[in-house]
Amino acid sequence: KMAFLALTATRVATAFSAATLRSVGASSSSAASSSRRSLTNAAAVAFLDNRNRGASASTTAGRFLSQSAAAASTCTSSITALRQSTVVESELEKNLGVSHPAFDIISTDIVTEFGAYCTLYRHKQSGAELLSVSTDDDNKCFGITFRTPPTDSTGVPHILEHSVLCGSRKYKTKDPFVQLLQGSLQTFLNAFTYPDRTCYVVASQNTKDFYNLINVYADAVYHPRATSDPMVHAQEGWHLELEKIEEPLTYKGVVYNEMKGVYSSPDSLLQRDAQQSIFPDNTYGVDSGGSPVEIPNLSFEQFAEFHQKFYHPGNSRIFFAGDDDVANRLEIMDEYLKDFGPSPESKPASTIQWQ
């Protein structure tokens, strides 16, 4: 088609040139010849331009077909993903309001942005509150948080956080925390002391390992060896050592040494002084981590009393998150919570005073 159009254009140009020669006479032959050459060149340019347009059109068509195929593939994948998402959401929605005879359901909610289906429970016997969050995340997470406001800077919440992970009623090994770090499939394993609360958190992608971590942590916080063995308090808190007979006694202890390092940091000192200056009349006016000057004033009796006062399930918040079975969550925690009766004084005793 392109060749035919080019030939036709050339013939038209030639005929036009001949007519021009006849009308203007021999005197115009030079101009006609130039016009003919120009028209012929224009025809050739038109032919090349059309050919390029044809090639470009072919390329564009190819690209369009390729893009259409890619779009169709993407659309199919999106539809498949949407169907799978709908199935997952349908399964997760079944976890809302799963019942257990030992728990009352307080409320349910859906956090759409995170695909989280949440149910808040209260244990009937102990009063512990448990938040169950069902998601399609295979990294399952569990935590227990106690409100633990100190009244002095002896560091009792911090020392207790270390001590409860030094053996328990079921797990009598000296240091189960270290063994879990080395031998479990955990993706997270730690504990934290804040100015007003203490948190114990574990996570794992393996369901069996996850439930094992929960058992170790739950038994540790509710039934620790530390409250009946003064050696744990001495090891994690403070004790006196004599390295050489001619030298004086020195203070040692895991938390004591840790806080000596903290108090050697100017930034840490500034932050603590600022907080205590702003809140001199409530729990934020003392150091929950412990001051090296005050830690040796903590007795074992005070240490054990603090655990008894604040580590009751009624003063705790328990949470689960992940894709494990909700009924199993409730059953595991009931095994520990059923050992405790109600403690109506626990929450009022740990209330943080406003200032």
C-alpha positions in Angstrom: 0.0 0.0 0.0 2.8 2.4 0.8 4.6 1.7 -2.5 1.3 2.3 -4.4 0.7 5.6 -2.7 4.3 6.8 -3.4 4.0 5.9 -7.1 0.6 7.7 -7.4 2.1 10.7 -5.7 5.0 10.7 -8.2 2.6 10.5 -11.2 0.5 13.3 -9.9 3.6 15.4 -9.4 4.7 14.7 -13.0 1.3 15.5 -14.5 1.2 18.7 -12.5 4.6 19.7 -13.8 3.7 19.0 -17.4 0.6 21.2 -17.1 2.6 23.9 -15.6 5.1 23.8 -18.5 2.4 24.1 -21.1 0.8 27.1 -19.5 3.8 29.2 -18.8 5.8 28.3 -22.0 9.3 27.5 -22.6 10.5 30.4 -20.6 9.4 28.7 -17.4 11.1 25.3 -18.1 13.7 25.9 -15.5 11.2 26.7 -12.7 9.0 23.7 -13.7 12.0 21.4 -13.5 12.7 22.7 -10.0 9.1 22.3 -9.0 9.0 18.8 -10.3 12.1 17.9 -8.4 10.6 19.4 -5.2 7.3 17.6 -5.6 9.1 14.3 -6.3 11.2 14.8 -3.2 8.0 15.6 -1.2 6.5 12.4 -2.4 9.5 10.4 -1.4 9.5 12.0 2.1 5.8 11.3 2.4 6.4 7.6 1.5 9.2 7.3 4.1 7.1 9.1 6.7 4.2 6.8 6.1 6.4 3.8 6.2 7.9 4.9 9.6 4.4 5.5 10.8 3.4 2.0 9.8 6.4 0.6 11.6 5.6 2.8 14.6 2.0 1.6 14.5 3.1 -2.0 14.4 5.4 -1.4 17.4 2.7 0.4 19.3 0.3 -2.4 18.6 2.8 -4.9 19.8 3.3 -2.9 23.0 -0.4 -2.6 23.5 -0.9 -6.3 23.2 2.0 -6.9 25.6 0.6 -4.4 28.1 -2.9 -5.9 27.7 -1.6 -9.3 28.4 0.3 -8.0 31.5 -2.8 -6.2 32.7 -4.9 -9.3 32.2 -2.4 -11.3 34.2 -2.3 -8.7 36.9 -6.1 -8.5 37.0 -6.3 -12.3 37.3 -3.7 -12.2 40.2 -5.6 -9.5 41.9 -8.9 -11.4 41.7 -7.2 -14.5 43.1 -5.6 -12.5 45.9 -9.0 -10.8 46.6 -10.7 -14.2 46.8 -8.0 -15.5 49.1 -8.2 -12.4 51.3 -12.0 -12.8 51.5 -11.5 -16.5 52.6 -8.9 -15.4 55.3 -11.2 -12.6 56.5 -14.1 -15.1 56.8 -12.0 -17.5 58.8 -10.7 -14.7 61.1 -14.2 -13.4 61.7 -15.1 -16.8 63.2 -12.6 -16.0 65.9 -14.6 -13.1 67.2 -16.4 -14.0 70.4 -15.0 -17.5 70.8 -16.3 -18.6 74.1 -14.7 -20.5 77.0 -16.5 -21.4 80.3 -13.8 -19.8 82.4 -14.0 -16.4 80.6 -16.6 -13.7 80.1 -16.6 -11.7 76.8 -16.4 -8.0 77.5 -16.3 -6.6 73.9 -15.3 -7.4 70.3 -13.9 -5.1 67.6 -12.4 -5.2 64.1 -9.4 -3.1 63.3 -9.8 -3.1 59.5 -6.5 -1.3 58.7 -4.6 -4.2 60.2 -7.0 -7.1 59.5 -7.2 -7.6 63.3 -10.2 -9.3 64.8 -10.2 -8.6 68.5 -12.0 -10.0 71.5 -11.5 -8.7 75.1 -12.1 -11.4 77.8 -12.2 -11.3 81.6 -11.3 -14.4 83.6 -14.2 -15.1 85.9 -12.3 -16.4 88.9 -9.1 -14.2 89.0 -10.4 -11.1 87.2 -7.5 -11.1 84.7 -8.2 -9.3 81.4 -7.1 -11.0 78.2 -7.0 -9.4 74.7 -7.1 -11.9 71.9 -6.2 -10.5 68.4 -6.6 -12.8 65.4 -4.7 -12.0 62.3 -3.2 -13.9 59.3 0.3 -13.2 60.7 2.2 -16.4 61.4 4.6 -14.6 63.8 2.5 -15.2 66.9 3.0 -12.9 69.9 2.1 -13.2 73.6 2.6 -10.8 76.5 1.8 -10.2 80.1 1.9 -6.6 81.6 1.6 -5.7 85.3 1.1 -2.2 86.6 4.0 -1.9 89.1 4.4 1.7 90.4 7.3 1.9 92.9 7.4 4.2 95.9 11.2 4.5 96.2 14.3 4.1 94.1 15.5 0.7 95.3 14.7 -0.7 91.9 12.4 -3.4 93.1 10.3 -3.7 89.9 13.5 -3.9 87.9 15.1 -6.5 90.2 11.9 -8.5 90.2 11.7 -8.4 86.3 15.2 -10.1 86.3 14.4 -12.5 89.1 11.1 -14.1 88.0 13.0 -15.5 84.9 15.4 -17.4 87.2 13.3 -20.6 87.6 9.7 -21.3 88.6 7.4 -23.9 90.1 7.3 -26.0 86.9 10.7 -25.0 85.4 13.2 -25.4 88.1 16.3 -24.7 86.0 18.5 -21.9 87.3 18.2 -19.7 84.2 15.4 -20.7 81.8 15.6 -17.3 80.0 19.1 -18.0 78.8 18.2 -21.5 77.7 15.2 -20.2 75.8 17.4 -17.7 74.0 19.8 -20.4 72.9 17.5 -23.3 72.3 14.0 -22.1 71.2 12.7 -20.9 67.8 11.7 -17.6 69.3 11.6 -14.5 67.1 11.4 -12.2 70.2 12.0 -12.9 73.8 12.5 -10.2 76.4 11.1 -8.3 79.4 10.9 -4.5 80.2 10.7 -2.3 83.2 8.9 1.0 82.7 8.4 3.7 85.4 4.9 2.4 86.0 4.6 -1.1 84.5 6.6 -4.3 83.8 6.1 -6.3 80.5 7.0 -9.8 79.6 6.8 -10.5 75.8 7.6 -13.6 73.6 7.0 -14.4 69.9 7.5 -17.3 67.6 6.5 -18.5 64.1 6.3 -22.1 65.3 3.1 -22.9 67.1 4.5 -25.6 69.4 7.5 -23.5 70.4 5.1 -20.5 70.9 3.0 -22.4 73.4 6.1 -23.7 75.2 7.3 -20.1 75.6 4.0 -19.0 77.0 4.1 -21.8 79.6 7.6 -20.8 80.7 6.7 -17.1 81.0 3.3 -17.6 82.6 4.7 -20.0 85.2 7.6 -17.6 85.8 5.6 -14.5 86.5 2.9 -16.2 88.6 5.0 -18.8 90.4 8.6 -17.7 90.5 11.3 -19.3 92.6 12.6 -15.9 93.5 9.9 -15.2 96.1 11.0 -18.2 98.2 14.7 -18.2 97.5 16.7 -15.2 98.9 19.7 -16.2 96.8 17.9 -15.1 93.6 17.3 -11.6 95.2 21.0 -11.5 96.2 22.2 -12.6 92.7 20.0 -10.3 90.6 19.6 -7.4 93.1 22.6 -6.9 95.4 25.0 -8.7 97.7 28.4 -8.1 99.3 31.6 -9.6 97.9 35.1 -9.9 99.3 37.6 -10.4 96.4 40.7 -10.1 98.6 40.9 -10.4 102.3 42.9 -7.2 102.6 40.3 -5.2 100.6 37.0 -3.9 101.8 33.6 -5.5 101.0 32.0 -4.3 97.7 28.5 -4.3 96.4 27.7 -6.6 93.5 24.6 -7.8 91.7 23.2 -8.0 88.1 20.8 -5.0 88.4 23.2 -3.1 90.7 26.0 -3.3 88.1 23.6 -2.5 85.3 22.4 0.7 86.9 25.9 1.8 87.8 26.5 1.9 84.0 23.2 3.7 83.4 24.1 6.3 86.0 27.4 7.0 84.4 25.7 8.3 81.3 25.1 12.1 81.3 22.1 11.7 79.0 20.4 9.2 81.3 21.0 11.4 84.3 19.5 14.4 82.6 16.4 12.4 81.6 15.9 11.1 85.1 16.4 14.4 86.8 14.0 16.1 84.3 11.3 13.5 84.9 11.7 13.5 88.7 11.6 17.3 88.7 8.4 17.5 86.7 6.7 14.7 88.8 8.0 14.9 92.3 4.8 13.7 94.0 3.9 10.5 92.2 5.6 7.3 91.0 7.5 9.2 88.3 9.4 11.0 91.0 11.4 7.9 91.8 13.6 5.6 89.7 11.9 2.2 88.9 15.2 0.9 87.5 17.0 1.6 90.8 19.6 4.0 92.0 22.9 2.4 92.9 22.8 4.4 96.1 19.3 3.0 97.0 19.4 -0.5 95.7 21.2 -1.9 98.8 18.4 -0.7 101.0 16.0 -3.3 99.4 15.4 -6.3 101.7 14.3 -9.7 100.6 11.0 -9.3 102.5 10.2 -6.1 100.6 11.1 -7.8 97.4 8.7 -10.7 98.0 5.9 -8.4 99.2 6.1 -6.4 96.0 5.5 -9.5 93.9 2.6 -10.6 96.1 1.0 -7.1 95.8 1.4 -6.4 92.1 1.8 -9.7 90.3 -1.7 -10.9 90.8 -3.6 -11.8 87.6 -6.2 -9.1 88.5 -3.5 -6.5 88.1 -2.3 -7.8 84.7 -3.2 -7.4 81.1 -2.6 -10.4 78.9 -2.6 -10.3 75.1 -2.2 -12.7 72.2 -1.8 -11.8 68.5 -1.3 -14.0 65.4 -2.9 -16.9 63.6 -3.0 -19.5 66.3 -6.3 -21.0 67.7 -8.2 -18.7 70.1 -9.6 -21.6 72.1 -6.1 -22.9 72.7 -5.1 -19.4 74.0 -7.9 -19.4 76.5 -7.3 -22.9 77.6 -3.6 -22.4 78.3 -4.1 -19.3 80.3 -6.9 -20.8 82.3 -4.5 -23.4 83.5 -2.5 -20.7 85.3 -5.3 -18.2 86.2 -7.5 -20.7 87.9 -4.9 -21.0 90.8 -5.9 -17.4 91.9 -9.0 -16.1 93.5 -10.3 -12.5 93.1 -8.2 -9.6 94.3 -10.3 -6.5 94.3 -7.5 -4.5 96.0 -4.9 -5.2 93.3 -6.0 -2.6 90.7 -6.7 0.2 93.2 -3.3 -0.4 94.9 -1.5 0.1 91.6 -3.4 3.2 90.3 -1.0 5.9 89.2 -1.8 9.2 91.0 -2.2 12.2 88.7 -0.2 15.3 89.2 
